[in-house]
Amino acid sequence: MKACIKWNGEARFTATSGSGHDLVVDGPPEIGGRNQGPRPMELLLMGVGACSAVDVTLIMKKSRQQVSDCWVELEAQRAPTEPKVFTAIHMHFVVVGTALVEAHVKRAVQLSAEKYCSASIMLARGGVAITHDYELREA
């Protein structure tokens, strides 16, 4: 896996993924940014959420669950001093579908957390307390 981060001046960068996708990253105004893109730590948090959401939806599909929508709401706490690492992340999954079986949703979230989501597992092994919960909604 590769990526390239190119400085565009001030606190703005263009991040290019190995698969050729660009994303603007910017800092807050207090460090010279213009708020034209997410902050680096926001990208990290979004990456963890996306990694887990991909797992959950794929596991639900393999379980033959009729999922029509799925998202994960994340909330992270950071250390108060430099380096302001994540200390805790809570992931709240919302799974929408028809006749969903709660045991399947619970298992999908658990498998992502314990076996498949390399991003969250890496952070957890580094000391970040990661918690999960979920809710089911009928489509």
HELIX and SHEET records of a PDB file:
HELIX    1   1 PRO A   29  ILE A   31  5                                   3    
HELIX    2   2 PRO A   40  LYS A   62  1                                  23    
HELIX    3   3 GLU A  102  LEU A  111  1                                  10    
HELIX    4   4 SER A  112  TYR A  116  3                                   5    
HELIX    5   5 SER A  118  ARG A  125  1                                   8    
SHEET    1   A 3 ALA A   3  TRP A   7  0                                        
SHEET    2   A 3 ARG A  12  SER A  17 -1                                        
SHEET    3   A 3 ASP A  22  ASP A  26 -1                                        
SHEET    1   B 3 GLN A  66  ARG A  78  0                                        
SHEET    2   B 3 PHE A  86  THR A  98 -1                                        
SHEET    3   B 3 ALA A 129  GLU A 138  1                                        
END                                                                             
